Amino acid sequence: MKIQNPILPGFNPDPSILRVGDDYYIATSTFEWFPGVQIHHSKDLVNWKLIARPLNRTSQLNMAGNPNSCGIWAPCLSYHEGTFYLIYTDQKIFETTFKDPHNYLVTTDDITGDWSEPIYMNRSGFDPSLFHDDDGRKWFVNMLWDHRVGKPKFAGIVLQEYDHKQKKLVGPIKNIYQGTKIDWVEGPHLYKRNGYYYLMTAEGGTVLKHAVTMARSKNIDGPYETDPQNPVLTSYFNPELELQRAGHASYVETQTGEQYMVHLCGRRMPARGRCVMGRETAIQKMKWTDDGWLRLACGGNEPQYVVDVPNLPEHKWEPVNVRDDFDSDKLDINFQSLRVDISDLYSLTERPGYLRLKGYESLSSFHKQALLARRQQSFFYTAETCVEFEPDNFQQMAGLICMYDNRNFYYLNISRDEEKGKCLDILNCVGGQFEAPLKEVIALKEGPTYLRVNVYYDKLRFYYSENGSDWKLLDALMDASTLSDEFDAGGGNSHFTGAFVGLCCQDMAESKKYADFDYFEYRENDNTIPSREH
């Protein structure tokens, strides 16, 4: 039996792995999507289940106004004496010489329960991490950002002690490591083994040159000796690898003494080179050399698509439902909103068996939208819904959306036209430029409308039906590859997330006109070309 990568498909970058007894947890970045931070659980390193998003209160995370690809960057999950610790960045600025990365700490004794109010740490740089030393002291590291013109922006890894009684950083700040010739040192994690402090970092940026590098020291504050065979992991020298962009890693040792490392990666769309699912999480089997350096168990430094399983009992989870009929009064964990809590804009109880979305701001908003979506996790999928929506004017819209961010999306929507009345249309935004690919809007009768999208690699097609059985293909073929990190036609902030598909409702007339969705289905297909009608 083998582990097939990625273990967390779809947008799940910057993994931080933790073992507590027989349980394994991975925390990943969520950027502008709310609630913040995804935590997956496994008992065998093979099968993973999404169990929590700990930053689910406005007092913990308020990203209103955050630019695209800002928000939660590179969380670090750790555990000590019965308490889980979660360090995270709320990044407030992106494309300027400044960054304003606000770093926080929250804690809990129940990883799926409520987490504490945040403790403010610092804002000198992003990618913070907390290390619990065996003498009881705690150490905080982050990359140092240098805004000055002509200076390296990634200025090294800084270390400072954290006093858990005073709940603040104390003592001197020391720059302990400036990276290798690969450059752009970030993503630090500290480990201790056989009297050495090991510093694992990410270098080379998060695109094709991304890499995992390591250094070690007998003292936590250095000097650190760079691994003579760095990088430990990279895809850069082999463009044919299934897993590209390998870097930003985290290390774990099993209860049976085996070593593994999780890292981010990207799977490029054939012939297009774009990663529509963003940066995903993969795993590699590792080993320690006799002279005390960490290496891939298979040799070399290239990420493997399939990996040997650990000597642990297999533990499978119940399969994720492909269809949500909205019969529960609790929103499915796979859904997220943009930037802020929108619990006042949706209801699962006002009309039992339906998700009611109350129209709010436009899809261009950086503040609050009535939008709920889930990750695309395969190159080929079908998503479907049935919506009841009777708009009063053209400022009211609702429907099915495929989205990267508010500059890049494809939206099959119901609205109202002055001549045709209730109608169906497609609204595209590609690199910030709006398009209406249909020659004219389609008149709809009152009552339910069924909407469907089929994605096959870079081909995105919309369908509709007025009875749920007779489906009509709309005469517009969209390029799904624009919903990717690499696509940036307009110079916007599209860099770090991944494609989503979901439901939304807008009411720019401020009357909160609502739409009722009867179900949402997300089904991953096999890799056959979809029929024109199915």
C-alpha positions as CSV (number, residue, x, y, z in Angstrom):
1,M,0.0,0.0,0.0
2,K,1.2,3.5,-0.8
3,I,0.2,7.0,0.1
4,Q,-0.8,8.9,-3.0
5,N,-0.1,12.7,-3.1
6,P,-1.4,15.2,-2.5
7,I,-2.9,14.0,0.8
8,L,-4.9,17.3,1.1
9,P,-6.0,18.0,-2.4
10,G,-7.2,21.5,-3.3
11,F,-6.2,24.8,-1.8
12,N,-4.3,23.7,1.4
13,P,-0.9,25.4,1.5
14,D,1.8,26.0,4.2
15,P,1.2,22.8,6.2
16,S,2.1,22.5,9.9
17,I,1.9,18.9,11.1
18,L,1.6,17.8,14.7
19,R,1.4,14.4,16.4
20,V,-0.3,14.1,19.8
21,G,-0.2,10.4,20.9
22,D,-1.7,8.4,18.1
23,D,-3.3,11.4,16.4
24,Y,-1.9,13.6,13.6
25,Y,-3.1,17.1,12.8
26,I,-2.2,19.4,9.9
27,A,-3.0,23.1,9.9
28,T,-3.0,25.0,6.6
29,S,-3.4,28.6,5.4
30,T,-6.8,29.9,4.4
31,F,-5.9,33.5,3.3
32,E,-9.1,35.6,2.8
33,W,-11.5,32.7,3.3
34,F,-13.4,32.6,6.6
35,P,-13.4,30.9,9.1
36,G,-9.6,30.9,9.3
37,V,-7.1,28.0,9.3
38,Q,-8.1,24.5,8.2
39,I,-7.2,21.6,10.6
40,H,-7.2,18.0,9.2
41,H,-7.0,14.9,11.4
42,S,-5.5,11.5,10.6
43,K,-4.4,8.4,12.5
44,D,-2.4,6.7,9.8
45,L,-0.9,9.6,7.7
46,V,-2.9,8.3,4.7
47,N,-6.5,9.1,5.4
48,W,-7.4,12.7,6.4
49,K,-10.5,14.4,7.6
50,L,-11.3,18.1,7.9
51,I,-12.3,18.6,11.5
52,A,-12.0,22.3,12.5
53,R,-11.6,25.9,11.5
54,P,-10.5,27.4,14.8
55,L,-10.7,31.2,13.9
56,N,-14.4,31.4,13.6
57,R,-15.2,34.6,15.6
58,T,-14.8,38.2,14.5
59,S,-12.9,38.8,17.7
60,Q,-10.2,36.3,16.5
61,L,-10.2,37.3,12.9
62,N,-11.6,40.3,11.0
63,M,-10.4,40.4,7.4
64,A,-12.9,43.1,6.2
65,G,-11.0,45.1,3.6
66,N,-8.1,42.7,3.3
67,P,-6.8,42.5,-0.3
68,N,-7.0,39.3,-2.2
69,S,-4.4,36.7,-1.1
70,C,-4.0,38.4,2.3
71,G,-5.5,37.2,5.6
72,I,-4.3,33.9,7.1
73,W,-0.7,33.1,6.1
74,A,1.2,30.0,7.3
75,P,-0.2,28.9,10.6
76,C,1.8,26.9,13.1
77,L,0.2,24.2,15.2
78,S,1.9,22.9,18.4
79,Y,1.1,21.1,21.6
80,H,2.5,21.2,25.2
81,E,1.3,19.8,28.5
82,G,-2.4,19.4,27.4
83,T,-2.7,22.7,25.5
84,F,-2.8,23.2,21.7
85,Y,-1.1,26.4,20.4
86,L,-2.0,28.0,17.1
87,I,0.2,30.8,15.8
88,Y,-1.0,32.7,12.7
89,T,-0.5,35.8,10.6
90,D,-3.3,38.1,9.5
91,Q,-1.7,39.8,6.5
92,K,-3.1,43.2,5.9
93,I,-1.1,44.5,2.8
94,F,0.3,42.7,-0.2
95,E,1.6,44.5,-3.3
96,T,3.6,47.3,-1.7
97,T,7.1,47.6,-0.1
98,F,5.4,47.2,3.3
99,K,3.5,44.2,4.6
100,D,1.9,44.8,8.0
101,P,1.8,41.1,9.1
102,H,-0.1,41.0,12.4
103,N,0.9,37.8,14.3
104,Y,-1.3,36.2,17.0
105,L,-1.6,33.2,19.3
106,V,-4.7,31.3,20.3
107,T,-4.9,28.2,22.5
108,T,-7.3,25.4,23.5
109,D,-7.4,22.1,25.3
110,D,-9.9,20.7,22.7
111,I,-8.8,21.0,19.1
112,T,-12.4,20.8,17.7
113,G,-13.8,23.1,20.4
114,D,-13.6,26.8,21.0
115,W,-10.2,28.5,20.9
116,S,-9.2,31.4,23.0
117,E,-9.2,35.1,22.3
118,P,-6.0,36.0,20.4
119,I,-2.8,37.2,22.1
120,Y,-1.0,39.7,20.0
121,M,2.6,38.7,19.3
122,N,4.4,41.0,16.8
123,R,4.3,42.3,13.2
124,S,8.0,42.3,12.1
125,G,7.4,39.6,9.5
126,F,5.1,36.7,8.5
127,D,5.3,32.9,8.8
128,P,5.5,32.8,12.6
129,S,6.2,29.6,14.6
130,L,6.3,28.5,18.2
131,F,8.8,26.0,19.6
132,H,8.5,24.4,23.1
133,D,11.9,23.5,24.4
134,D,12.5,20.6,26.7
135,D,13.5,23.0,29.6
136,G,10.0,24.5,29.5
137,R,11.0,27.7,27.7
138,K,9.1,28.7,24.5
139,W,10.6,30.4,21.5
140,F,8.9,32.4,18.7
141,V,10.4,32.7,15.2
142,N,9.3,34.5,12.1
143,M,10.8,35.7,8.9
144,L,12.0,39.4,9.1
145,W,10.6,41.7,6.4
146,D,12.8,44.6,5.3
147,H,10.8,47.3,3.5
148,R,13.9,49.4,2.5
149,V,14.6,50.0,-1.1
150,G,17.8,48.2,-2.2
151,K,17.7,45.7,0.7
152,P,16.7,42.1,0.6
153,K,13.0,42.0,1.6
154,F,13.5,38.5,3.2
155,A,16.0,39.6,5.8
156,G,16.4,36.4,7.8
157,I,14.8,34.4,10.6
158,V,14.4,36.2,14.0
159,L,14.1,34.6,17.4
160,Q,12.5,35.9,20.6
161,E,11.3,34.2,23.8
162,Y,7.6,33.9,24.6
163,D,6.6,34.1,28.3
164,H,3.4,32.0,28.6
165,K,2.7,33.4,32.1
166,Q,2.9,37.0,31.0
167,K,1.4,36.1,27.6
168,K,3.9,38.2,25.6
169,L,7.2,38.1,23.8
170,V,10.1,39.1,26.1
171,G,13.9,39.6,25.9
172,P,16.1,40.4,23.0
173,I,15.3,39.8,19.3
174,K,18.1,38.0,17.4
175,N,18.4,37.3,13.7
176,I,19.6,33.7,13.8
177,Y,19.7,32.7,10.1
178,Q,19.8,34.5,6.7
179,G,19.2,31.6,4.5
180,T,21.2,30.1,1.6
181,K,22.0,31.3,-1.9
182,I,18.5,30.1,-3.0
183,D,17.2,33.3,-1.2
184,W,13.8,34.4,0.1
185,V,14.1,32.6,3.5
186,E,10.7,32.2,5.2
187,G,8.5,29.5,6.7
188,P,10.7,28.7,9.8
189,H,10.1,25.7,12.1
190,L,12.4,24.7,15.0
191,Y,13.0,21.1,16.1
192,K,15.4,19.5,18.6
193,R,17.1,16.2,18.1
194,N,20.3,14.6,19.7
195,G,21.4,17.9,21.2
196,Y,20.9,19.9,18.0
197,Y,18.4,22.6,17.2
198,Y,17.2,22.1,13.6
199,L,15.8,25.0,11.7
200,M,13.6,24.0,8.7
201,T,12.9,26.9,6.3
202,A,11.3,27.6,2.9
203,E,13.3,29.4,0.2
204,G,13.0,30.4,-3.4
205,G,9.5,31.9,-3.3
206,T,6.4,29.8,-3.6
207,V,6.4,29.2,-7.3
208,L,8.7,27.0,-9.4
209,K,11.9,27.7,-7.4
210,H,10.3,26.8,-4.1
211,A,12.5,24.6,-1.8
212,V,12.9,23.2,1.7
213,T,16.2,24.0,3.3
214,M,17.7,23.2,6.7
215,A,20.3,24.3,9.2
216,R,21.4,23.3,12.7
217,S,23.0,24.6,15.8
218,K,24.0,23.4,19.3
219,N,22.5,26.7,20.6
220,I,18.9,27.9,19.9
221,D,20.2,31.4,19.0
222,G,22.9,30.1,16.7
223,P,25.2,30.3,14.9
224,Y,23.4,27.9,12.5
225,E,25.3,25.6,10.2
226,T,23.6,25.2,6.8
227,D,23.0,21.7,5.5
228,P,25.7,21.1,2.9
229,Q,23.3,19.3,0.6
230,N,20.5,21.9,0.6
231,P,17.9,22.0,-0.7
232,V,16.4,19.0,1.1
233,L,13.4,19.1,-1.2
234,T,12.6,20.9,-4.5
235,S,10.8,20.4,-7.8
236,Y,12.8,23.1,-9.6
237,F,15.2,21.0,-11.5
238,N,12.6,18.6,-13.0
239,P,9.7,20.2,-14.8
240,E,8.2,16.8,-15.6
241,L,7.4,15.9,-11.9
242,E,3.8,15.5,-11.1
243,L,4.3,17.6,-7.9
244,Q,5.7,21.1,-8.7
245,R,6.4,24.1,-6.4
246,A,7.5,21.8,-3.5
247,G,8.5,23.7,-0.4
248,H,7.4,25.1,2.9
249,A,7.5,22.0,5.0
250,S,6.9,20.6,8.5
251,Y,8.4,17.5,10.1
252,V,6.8,14.7,12.3
253,E,8.0,11.5,13.8
254,T,5.6,8.6,14.2
255,Q,5.0,6.8,17.5
256,T,6.8,3.9,15.8
257,G,9.9,6.0,15.1
258,E,9.5,6.7,11.4
259,Q,10.0,10.1,9.9
260,Y,7.8,12.1,7.6
261,M,7.6,15.6,6.2
262,V,4.6,17.4,4.8
263,H,5.0,20.2,2.3
264,L,3.1,22.3,-0.1
265,C,3.0,21.5,-3.8
266,G,1.1,22.3,-7.0
267,R,-0.3,20.2,-9.8
268,R,-0.1,21.9,-13.1
269,M,-2.9,21.7,-15.6
270,P,-1.6,19.8,-18.7
271,A,-0.5,22.0,-21.5
272,R,-1.4,25.1,-19.6
273,G,1.1,25.0,-16.6
274,R,-1.5,26.6,-14.2
275,C,-2.4,25.2,-10.8
276,V,-6.1,25.8,-10.5
277,M,-6.3,24.0,-7.2
278,G,-3.6,26.3,-5.9
279,R,-1.0,25.0,-3.5
280,E,-1.9,21.6,-2.0
281,T,-0.3,19.5,0.8
282,A,1.8,16.4,0.1
283,I,3.8,14.1,2.3
284,Q,7.3,12.4,2.0
285,K,9.0,9.6,3.9
286,M,12.2,10.8,5.4
287,K,15.3,9.5,7.2
288,W,18.2,10.8,9.3
289,T,21.7,10.3,8.1
290,D,24.5,9.1,10.3
291,D,25.9,12.6,10.4
292,G,22.6,14.0,11.5
293,W,20.9,15.5,8.4
294,L,17.4,14.9,7.2
295,R,16.9,13.3,3.8
296,L,14.2,11.8,1.6
297,A,14.1,8.1,2.3
298,C,14.0,7.4,-1.4
299,G,17.2,9.4,-2.0
300,G,17.7,12.7,-3.9
301,N,15.6,15.7,-3.2
302,E,12.6,15.4,-5.6
303,P,9.0,15.0,-4.2
304,Q,7.5,11.6,-4.8
305,Y,3.9,11.2,-6.1
306,V,3.5,7.9,-4.2
307,V,5.1,7.3,-0.8
308,D,5.5,4.3,1.5
309,V,3.0,4.1,4.3
310,P,4.1,4.1,7.9
311,N,3.8,1.1,10.1
312,L,0.5,2.2,11.6
313,P,-3.0,0.6,11.6
314,E,-5.1,1.8,8.7
315,H,-7.9,4.2,9.8
316,K,-10.4,5.3,7.2
317,W,-13.0,8.0,7.7
318,E,-16.6,8.1,6.5
319,P,-16.6,9.4,2.9
320,V,-17.5,13.0,2.4
321,N,-21.1,13.5,1.1
322,V,-21.2,14.7,-2.5
323,R,-24.7,16.1,-2.0
324,D,-25.9,18.5,0.7
325,D,-29.7,18.7,1.0
326,F,-29.4,21.4,3.7
327,D,-31.4,19.3,6.1
328,S,-29.1,20.1,9.0
329,D,-29.2,23.4,11.0
330,K,-25.4,23.5,10.9
331,L,-23.5,24.5,7.8
332,D,-21.3,21.8,6.2
333,I,-17.7,22.3,7.2
334,N,-16.5,22.4,3.6
335,F,-18.2,25.8,3.0
336,Q,-16.4,29.0,3.7
337,S,-17.2,32.7,3.2
338,L,-15.0,35.6,2.1
339,R,-13.2,37.6,4.8
340,V,-15.9,37.9,7.5
341,D,-18.5,36.0,9.4
342,I,-21.8,36.1,7.4
343,S,-24.0,34.1,9.7
344,D,-26.5,37.0,9.6
345,L,-26.7,36.6,5.8
346,Y,-27.6,32.9,5.6
347,S,-30.1,30.6,7.4
348,L,-30.7,26.9,7.4
349,T,-33.8,27.2,9.7
350,E,-35.9,30.0,8.2
351,R,-37.0,27.5,5.5
352,P,-36.1,24.0,6.7
353,G,-34.4,21.9,4.0
354,Y,-33.0,25.0,2.2
355,L,-30.0,27.3,2.4
356,R,-31.3,30.8,2.4
357,L,-28.8,33.4,1.3
358,K,-29.7,37.1,1.8
359,G,-28.4,39.3,-0.9
360,Y,-25.7,41.8,0.1
361,E,-22.7,43.5,-1.5
362,S,-21.3,42.8,-5.0
363,L,-18.8,40.2,-6.0
364,S,-16.2,42.9,-6.2
365,S,-16.5,43.6,-2.5
366,F,-13.5,43.4,-0.1
367,H,-15.9,43.5,2.9
368,K,-19.0,41.4,3.1
369,Q,-20.7,39.1,0.5
370,A,-23.5,36.6,0.8
371,L,-21.3,33.9,-0.7
372,L,-20.6,30.3,0.4
373,A,-18.2,28.1,-1.5
374,R,-16.0,25.0,-1.3
375,R,-12.6,24.1,-2.7
376,Q,-12.2,22.6,-6.2
377,Q,-10.2,19.4,-5.4
378,S,-10.0,17.7,-8.8
379,F,-9.2,18.7,-12.4
380,F,-12.6,17.4,-13.4
381,Y,-15.9,17.9,-11.4
382,T,-19.5,18.7,-11.7
383,A,-21.4,21.0,-9.3
384,E,-25.1,21.5,-9.3
385,T,-27.8,23.3,-7.4
386,C,-31.5,24.2,-7.5
387,V,-32.4,27.8,-6.6
388,E,-35.7,29.6,-6.0
389,F,-35.2,33.3,-6.6
390,E,-37.6,35.9,-7.8
391,P,-35.6,39.1,-8.3
392,D,-37.3,42.5,-8.5
393,N,-34.7,44.3,-10.6
394,F,-31.3,43.9,-12.3
395,Q,-29.4,44.8,-9.1
396,Q,-30.5,41.5,-7.5
397,M,-28.7,38.3,-8.6
398,A,-28.2,34.7,-7.3
399,G,-26.7,31.5,-8.6
400,L,-23.7,29.2,-9.1
401,I,-20.2,30.6,-9.1
402,C,-16.7,29.3,-9.9
403,M,-14.3,31.6,-8.3
404,Y,-10.6,32.3,-7.6
405,D,-11.1,35.8,-6.1
406,N,-13.1,38.9,-6.8
407,R,-11.0,39.6,-10.0
408,N,-11.4,36.1,-11.5
409,F,-14.7,34.3,-11.6
410,Y,-17.4,32.7,-13.7
411,Y,-21.0,33.3,-12.5
412,L,-24.1,31.6,-13.8
413,N,-26.8,33.9,-12.3
414,I,-30.5,34.6,-12.2
415,S,-31.5,38.3,-12.3
416,R,-34.2,40.4,-13.9
417,D,-34.3,42.2,-17.3
418,E,-36.6,45.1,-18.1
419,E,-37.8,43.4,-21.3
420,K,-37.5,39.6,-20.6
421,G,-38.3,39.6,-16.9
422,K,-36.7,36.9,-14.8
423,C,-33.7,35.8,-16.7
424,L,-30.5,33.7,-16.7
425,D,-27.1,35.1,-17.7
426,I,-23.4,34.5,-17.3
427,L,-21.1,37.2,-15.8
428,N,-17.4,36.6,-16.2
429,C,-14.5,38.5,-14.6
430,V,-11.1,37.7,-16.0
431,G,-8.2,39.6,-14.7
432,G,-10.5,42.3,-13.4
433,Q,-12.2,42.7,-16.8
434,F,-16.0,41.9,-16.9
435,E,-17.5,40.0,-19.8
436,A,-21.0,38.8,-20.7
437,P,-20.4,35.8,-23.1
438,L,-24.1,35.1,-23.9
439,K,-25.5,36.9,-26.9
440,E,-28.7,37.6,-25.0
441,V,-30.1,36.7,-21.6
442,I,-32.5,33.7,-21.3
443,A,-36.0,34.3,-20.1
444,L,-37.0,32.0,-17.2
445,K,-40.4,31.1,-15.8
446,E,-41.2,31.6,-12.1
447,G,-40.3,28.8,-9.8
448,P,-37.2,26.7,-9.2
449,T,-34.2,26.8,-11.6
450,Y,-31.5,24.1,-11.7
451,L,-28.0,25.2,-12.4
452,R,-24.9,23.1,-13.2
453,V,-21.2,23.5,-14.0
454,N,-18.9,20.9,-15.5
455,V,-15.2,21.5,-15.3
456,Y,-12.8,19.3,-17.3
457,Y,-9.2,20.6,-16.9
458,D,-9.4,24.1,-18.6
459,K,-12.9,23.7,-20.0
460,L,-15.7,25.1,-18.0
461,R,-19.3,24.8,-19.2
462,F,-22.6,25.9,-17.6
463,Y,-26.0,24.2,-17.9
464,Y,-29.5,24.9,-16.7
465,S,-32.8,23.2,-16.4
466,E,-36.3,24.3,-15.4
467,N,-37.5,20.8,-14.3
468,G,-34.3,19.1,-13.1
469,S,-34.2,16.5,-15.9
470,D,-34.0,18.3,-19.3
471,W,-30.6,20.1,-19.2
472,K,-29.6,22.7,-21.7
473,L,-25.9,23.6,-22.4
474,L,-25.3,27.3,-22.6
475,D,-23.4,28.5,-25.6
476,A,-20.3,29.7,-23.9
477,L,-17.0,27.8,-23.2
478,M,-15.0,29.3,-20.4
479,D,-11.3,28.9,-19.6
480,A,-11.1,27.4,-16.1
481,S,-7.3,27.9,-16.0
482,T,-7.8,31.6,-15.2
483,L,-8.9,30.5,-11.8
484,S,-5.4,29.9,-10.7
485,D,-2.4,31.3,-8.9
486,E,-0.4,31.8,-12.1
487,F,-3.1,33.7,-14.0
488,D,-2.8,37.5,-13.4
489,A,-4.0,39.2,-16.5
490,G,-4.7,42.5,-14.8
491,G,-1.9,42.9,-12.4
492,G,-4.1,42.2,-9.3
493,N,-3.4,40.2,-6.2
494,S,-4.0,36.7,-7.6
495,H,-1.2,34.6,-6.2
496,F,-1.8,32.3,-3.3
497,T,-5.2,30.6,-3.1
498,G,-7.1,28.3,-5.4
499,A,-10.4,27.7,-7.3
500,F,-13.7,27.4,-5.4
501,V,-17.2,26.6,-6.5
502,G,-20.3,27.6,-4.6
503,L,-23.5,29.7,-4.1
504,C,-24.1,33.4,-3.8
505,C,-26.7,36.1,-3.8
506,Q,-26.3,39.9,-4.3
507,D,-28.7,42.8,-3.7
508,M,-27.1,46.1,-4.5
509,A,-30.6,47.7,-3.9
510,E,-30.0,47.0,-0.2
511,S,-33.3,45.2,0.4
512,K,-31.5,41.8,1.2
513,K,-33.6,39.9,-1.3
514,Y,-33.0,36.3,-0.6
515,A,-32.5,33.2,-2.6
516,D,-33.4,29.7,-1.4
517,F,-31.1,26.8,-2.5
518,D,-32.6,23.3,-2.2
519,Y,-29.3,21.4,-2.4
520,F,-25.7,21.7,-3.5
521,E,-23.8,18.8,-5.1
522,Y,-20.1,18.6,-5.8
523,R,-19.1,15.4,-7.6
524,E,-15.6,14.6,-8.8
525,N,-15.7,12.8,-12.2
526,D,-13.4,10.4,-13.9
527,N,-11.0,11.8,-16.5
528,T,-13.3,11.3,-19.5
529,I,-14.5,14.1,-21.7
530,P,-18.0,15.1,-20.5
531,S,-20.9,14.8,-22.9
532,R,-22.6,18.0,-24.1
533,E,-25.8,17.0,-22.2
534,H,-25.8,14.6,-19.3
